[in-house]
Amino acid sequence: MPGVLKTWPAWPEYTKQTEVYAQEPSFLRAKQEVIAQYGKDAICKSWLKTCQALESVTKELEENGASMIPTFDAEKVINDGFTPSEKDYIKSIGCFIVRQVIPEDEVREQYAKLQEYISANREQVKGWPVEAPSMLRLYDSPTQINIRTHPNHLNVQRKLNELWHDESGETSAEPLLYSDGIRDRPPQTPFMGLPPHIDAGSLSRWADKTYREAYHHIFSGSPELHDAYDLNARKNADQYLFPGVAHSRVFRAFQGWTALTPAAPRSGSILLFPHIQMAVAYVLLRPFFRPPESGDIMDASKWTFDADQPWFPGTFLQQSQLLSRSSHPHLRLEDCLVASPSMRPGDSVWWHSDMIHAVDTEHLGQENAAAVFIPACPTTPINKEYIKTQKEASLAGRPPPDYVFGAGSLNETLFKGYEGFERLSDEAKIALGF
């Protein structure tokens, strides 16, 4: 099927509880709080509903693969937005491509500029993995600033933020610009660093009372009613309850990559699980059930409710929520995790903040796979506060607050070729917190 992995990579499997769960009281406390709030019966009801719904979801994904992921033209999105039927489909699938957010020729020029910037500051540019750095700890290079502040990019982000709703009056779809890193991965470079995962916190989804309120229907027996685009509770969730390098303080309505070079399946692409509602429901319910010791593991009715063990499969305090075939079998990741469609420089791929995703371990292409990480962040109280501290850090030459771990003495204001923010438009400066 188009986009499906040819061979499952040697990613970790999360099948056994380790001592960390028994030693850290937050795990069992979070489980007990959820049970006390919603009750065993409601959680069991949701479990059976979710696993049953996933049977049809995974069958559809297996049959259709990457063709499930829609593509849109940036000019159409900016000028006309999405039709009602497009919105419904996007909200179900949770991921999509927007073509030519920035013209290809312009992006190729920006990529050449980035390569010059990296070359001029080779000794100061760090990244990971250490043995072959491709995820670069750069945040304010001229290329990144120019692309993330491009008026087309801001307009697309605004349209994506509008897919969420909030009746409180405390938020708006006006984009705020989150400074993230950059990827520049040479061909034939294996990369095992980002197996299937979900960002925006891990245990905090259960442990933070406000965060789990965003998933109220999932825990209360009605996962089919879960609205994955409701910002009313989500805007105040504490994704950073357990600080760690993988966690962001800001709420990203959609995470995003903007391609600097061509991207394609098996060429350093991103892998996506194109479904939101029942996938996130399953991940949230999974810690409350223990698989059968024998028999059909796919028969959800054979799983045992587990109120006493602190194990949350694939959940580690300082990492994103991790998943594997063994720990989350009903997701059928091997059949349903697909590579995004091919992209040209200037195209962007977007995925919901609760989406399961990974980075392809292979890069069999002929040139570097490079992308700028640019999410769509609406205006919320937490996001506004973060953007303010991010601006202060940038002006002082420090890395963004979410990326201080491992940054060392990074100071991009001292880099050769650093241009700063003076030439930006008023719209861009507002989005950056100026």
C-alpha positions in Angstrom: 0.0 0.0 0.0 1.4 3.5 -0.9 3.4 5.0 1.9 3.4 2.0 4.3 6.8 1.0 5.8 8.5 -1.8 3.9 10.2 -3.2 7.0 9.4 -2.3 10.6 12.4 -0.5 12.1 14.2 -1.7 15.3 12.3 0.8 17.4 11.9 0.0 21.2 9.0 -2.2 22.3 7.3 -1.2 25.6 6.2 -4.5 27.0 7.6 -4.7 30.6 7.3 -2.4 33.6 10.6 -1.1 34.9 11.5 0.1 38.3 11.0 3.7 37.3 7.3 3.3 37.5 7.3 1.9 41.1 9.8 4.5 42.2 7.9 7.5 40.8 4.6 8.0 42.6 3.2 10.3 39.9 2.2 7.4 37.7 0.0 5.5 40.2 -1.4 8.8 41.6 -2.5 9.8 38.1 -4.2 6.5 37.5 -6.0 6.6 40.8 -7.2 10.2 40.2 -8.7 9.3 36.8 -10.5 6.2 38.3 -11.8 8.2 41.2 -13.1 10.9 38.9 -14.7 8.8 36.2 -15.1 5.3 37.6 -14.2 1.8 36.4 -17.5 1.2 34.5 -17.1 4.3 32.4 -13.5 3.6 31.6 -14.3 0.0 30.7 -17.2 1.1 28.5 -14.9 3.5 26.6 -12.2 0.8 26.2 -14.6 -1.6 24.4 -16.1 1.2 22.3 -12.6 2.5 21.3 -11.2 -0.9 20.4 -14.2 -1.8 18.3 -14.1 1.5 16.5 -10.4 1.0 15.8 -11.2 -2.1 13.9 -12.8 -0.1 11.1 -10.3 2.8 11.4 -7.2 0.6 11.0 -8.9 -1.4 8.2 -9.4 1.8 6.2 -5.9 3.0 6.9 -4.4 -0.4 5.8 -6.4 -0.3 2.6 -5.7 3.3 1.6 -2.4 4.2 3.2 -1.0 7.7 2.4 -3.8 8.4 0.0 -5.8 9.2 3.1 -3.7 12.4 3.6 -5.3 15.3 1.7 -3.4 18.0 -0.1 -4.4 21.7 -0.6 -3.0 24.6 -2.5 -1.7 27.4 -0.3 -3.2 30.1 -2.5 -6.6 28.5 -2.2 -6.3 28.0 1.6 -5.2 31.6 2.1 -7.9 33.2 -0.1 -10.9 30.8 0.5 -10.1 28.7 3.6 -11.6 25.2 3.7 -15.0 24.1 2.6 -17.3 22.5 5.3 -16.6 19.1 3.9 -12.9 19.7 3.8 -13.0 20.8 7.4 -14.9 17.7 8.5 -12.3 15.5 6.7 -9.3 17.4 8.1 -10.7 17.1 11.6 -11.1 13.4 11.2 -7.8 12.7 9.6 -5.8 15.3 11.5 -3.0 15.7 9.0 -2.6 17.2 5.5 -0.2 18.8 3.0 -0.4 22.5 2.0 1.5 23.0 -1.3 3.7 26.0 -2.0 3.2 28.0 1.1 6.3 29.7 -0.1 7.4 29.6 -3.8 9.9 26.9 -4.6 12.6 29.2 -6.0 12.4 31.4 -3.0 12.8 28.4 -0.6 15.8 27.0 -2.6 17.5 30.4 -2.2 16.8 30.3 1.5 18.2 26.8 1.8 21.4 27.9 0.0 21.6 30.7 2.5 21.2 28.3 5.4 24.0 26.1 4.1 26.3 29.2 4.0 25.2 30.1 7.5 26.0 26.6 8.9 29.3 26.5 7.0 30.4 29.9 8.4 29.6 28.8 12.0 30.5 25.1 11.8 32.2 25.0 15.2 29.3 26.5 17.0 26.4 24.6 15.3 25.4 21.6 17.4 22.8 18.9 16.9 21.7 15.4 17.5 22.1 12.5 17.3 25.7 13.1 18.3 27.1 10.5 15.9 25.5 12.1 12.9 23.8 15.4 13.8 20.9 16.2 11.5 18.5 17.8 14.0 20.3 21.1 14.4 20.1 23.4 17.4 19.5 26.5 15.4 16.5 28.7 16.1 17.1 32.2 14.7 19.1 31.7 11.5 18.1 34.1 8.7 16.5 31.3 6.8 14.3 30.2 9.7 13.2 33.7 10.5 12.4 34.6 6.9 10.4 31.4 6.3 8.4 31.5 9.6 7.6 35.2 9.2 6.7 35.0 5.5 3.2 36.5 5.1 1.9 33.4 3.3 3.0 31.2 6.3 1.3 33.5 8.8 -1.9 33.4 6.7 -1.9 29.6 6.4 -1.3 29.3 10.2 -4.3 31.6 10.8 -6.5 29.3 8.7 -5.3 26.3 10.6 -5.9 27.8 14.0 -9.4 28.6 12.9 -10.2 24.9 12.8 -10.2 24.9 16.6 -13.0 26.6 18.6 -13.1 28.3 22.0 -16.2 30.1 23.4 -14.4 31.7 26.3 -13.2 34.8 24.4 -9.7 34.3 25.8 -8.1 33.1 22.6 -7.9 33.9 19.0 -6.7 32.4 15.7 -4.1 35.1 15.3 -0.8 33.1 15.0 2.1 33.4 17.4 5.5 32.3 16.1 7.2 29.5 18.0 10.9 29.2 17.4 11.8 25.6 16.8 14.8 23.9 15.3 15.8 22.7 11.8 16.6 19.4 10.1 19.3 18.9 7.5 19.8 15.2 7.0 22.2 13.9 4.4 21.2 10.9 2.2 22.0 7.4 3.3 21.9 8.6 7.0 19.9 6.3 9.2 17.9 7.9 12.0 16.4 6.0 14.9 15.8 9.0 17.2 12.1 9.6 16.8 10.0 6.4 16.9 6.2 6.5 17.0 5.1 9.2 19.6 2.7 11.9 20.5 4.1 15.3 21.6 2.6 18.0 23.9 3.4 16.1 27.2 3.2 12.5 28.3 2.0 11.7 31.8 0.6 15.2 32.0 -2.4 14.2 29.9 -3.5 12.1 32.9 -1.9 13.9 35.8 -2.9 17.5 35.0 -6.6 17.9 35.9 -7.2 20.6 33.3 -5.4 18.6 30.6 -7.5 15.5 31.2 -10.7 17.6 31.2 -9.9 18.0 27.5 -10.5 14.3 27.2 -13.6 14.1 29.4 -15.7 12.1 27.0 -13.0 9.5 26.5 -12.8 8.8 30.2 -16.5 9.0 30.9 -17.7 6.3 28.5 -18.3 8.2 25.3 -15.1 8.4 23.3 -17.2 9.0 20.1 -18.2 12.4 21.5 -14.6 13.5 21.9 -14.0 16.8 20.1 -10.3 17.0 19.3 -10.6 20.6 18.3 -12.1 22.0 21.5 -9.7 24.7 22.9 -11.9 25.5 25.9 -10.0 23.2 28.3 -6.9 22.6 26.2 -5.8 26.2 26.2 -5.0 26.0 30.0 -3.5 22.5 30.0 -0.1 22.1 31.6 1.9 20.2 29.0 5.1 21.1 31.0 3.9 19.6 34.3 6.9 17.3 34.2 9.7 19.4 32.6 11.8 17.7 29.9 13.6 18.3 26.7 10.8 16.7 24.7 8.0 18.9 26.1 6.8 22.3 24.9 5.1 24.9 27.1 3.1 26.3 24.2 0.0 24.8 22.7 0.5 23.9 19.0 -2.8 23.5 17.2 -0.9 21.8 14.5 2.8 20.8 14.3 4.4 21.4 11.0 7.4 20.9 8.7 8.1 23.2 5.8 10.3 21.5 3.2 13.5 23.2 2.2 14.4 20.3 -0.2 12.3 17.6 -1.9 10.9 15.0 0.5 9.4 11.6 -0.3 8.6 8.2 1.3 11.8 6.4 2.4 13.8 9.6 1.9 13.7 11.0 5.4 10.0 11.7 5.4 7.6 12.0 8.4 5.4 9.0 9.2 1.8 9.7 10.3 -1.2 7.8 11.7 -4.0 9.6 9.8 -6.7 9.5 12.5 -7.2 11.4 15.7 -10.3 10.7 17.8 -10.1 6.9 18.5 -6.3 6.8 18.3 -5.8 9.3 21.2 -8.7 7.6 23.1 -6.9 4.3 22.9 -3.6 5.8 24.0 -5.3 7.4 27.0 -7.2 4.2 28.0 -4.4 1.7 27.5 -2.7 2.1 30.9 -6.0 1.0 32.7 -5.9 -2.5 31.1 -3.7 -5.6 31.2 -3.5 -7.9 28.2 -4.5 -11.6 28.5 -1.7 -14.0 29.2 -2.9 -16.2 26.4 -5.5 -16.1 23.7 -6.4 -13.4 21.2 -4.7 -10.2 22.3 -6.9 -8.2 19.9 -10.1 -9.3 21.7 -10.5 -6.2 23.9 -13.1 -8.0 26.1 -10.3 -10.4 27.3 -8.2 -7.5 28.7 -8.3 -7.0 32.5 -9.0 -3.7 34.2 -5.9 -2.7 36.2 -6.3 -0.2 38.9 -3.2 -1.0 41.0 -0.2 -1.1 38.7 1.7 2.2 38.0 2.8 1.1 34.5 1.9 3.5 31.7 3.3 1.8 28.5 5.6 4.1 26.6 5.2 6.9 29.1 8.3 8.5 30.6 8.2 11.8 32.5 10.7 13.7 30.4 9.9 12.3 27.0 7.0 12.5 24.5 4.3 9.8 24.8 6.0 6.8 23.0 4.2 3.9 21.4 5.1 0.5 20.0 3.5 -2.5 18.2 3.6 -4.6 21.3 2.4 -2.1 23.9 -0.5 -0.7 21.7 -1.5 -3.6 19.5 -5.0 -2.3 18.5 -3.5 0.6 16.7 -1.8 -1.9 14.3 1.0 0.6 13.8 2.9 -1.7 11.4 0.0 -1.5 8.9 -1.3 2.0 9.6 1.8 4.3 10.1 2.4 5.8 6.6 4.8 8.2 5.0 3.4 11.6 4.1 3.0 12.3 0.3 6.0 13.6 -1.6 6.8 17.3 -1.1 8.6 20.0 -3.0 10.6 22.8 -1.4 8.0 25.3 -0.1 5.4 22.6 0.6 4.4 22.0 4.3 3.0 19.1 6.1 0.8 19.6 9.2 -0.5 17.2 11.9 -2.7 17.6 15.0 -1.0 18.0 18.3 -2.4 14.6 19.4 -1.3 12.7 16.3 0.9 9.7 16.4 3.9 10.3 14.2 7.5 9.3 13.7 10.5 10.1 11.5 11.4 7.6 8.8 14.6 5.7 9.7 15.7 5.5 6.1 16.8 8.2 3.7 17.4 6.7 0.3 17.2 9.9 -1.6 19.9 11.7 -3.6 20.1 15.0 -1.7 19.7 16.3 1.9 16.3 16.1 3.4 15.9 19.5 5.0 12.9 21.1 6.7 12.1 24.0 9.0 9.9 23.1 12.0 7.1 25.6 12.1 3.9 24.9 14.0 0.5 26.8 14.0 0.1 28.3 17.4 -3.1 30.3 18.2 -3.1 33.2 20.6 -3.8 31.9 24.2 -2.8 33.2 27.6 -0.1 30.5 28.0 1.2 31.0 24.4 1.4 34.8 24.8 3.4 34.5 28.0 5.8 32.0 26.4 6.3 34.1 23.2 7.2 37.0 25.5 9.9 35.0 27.2 11.0 33.6 23.9 11.5 37.1 22.5 13.5 38.2 25.5 15.7 35.1 25.1 16.3 35.7 21.4 17.3 39.3 21.9 19.7 38.2 24.6 21.2 35.6 22.4 19.8 32.7 24.4 18.0 29.6 22.9 14.2 29.6 23.3 13.0 28.5 26.8 11.8 25.1 25.5 15.3 24.3 24.2 17.7 25.3 26.9 18.4 21.6 27.7 21.7 20.7 25.9 22.1 24.1 24.3 25.3 24.9 26.2 26.6 28.3 25.5 24.7 28.8 22.2 24.4 32.5 21.3 23.3 33.0 17.7 23.6 36.8 17.9 27.4 36.2 17.7 27.1 34.0 14.6 28.6 35.1 11.3 25.6 36.1 9.1 23.1 36.7 11.9 20.5 39.2 10.8 18.1 39.5 13.8 14.6 40.9 13.6 14.9 44.6 12.6 13.8 44.2 9.0 10.6 42.2 9.7 7.1 43.4 9.0 4.9 44.8 11.7 2.7 41.6 11.4 5.7 39.4 11.9 7.0 41.3 14.9 3.5 41.1 16.6 3.5 37.3 16.0 7.0 37.2 17.6 5.8 39.1 20.7 7.4 42.5 19.9 
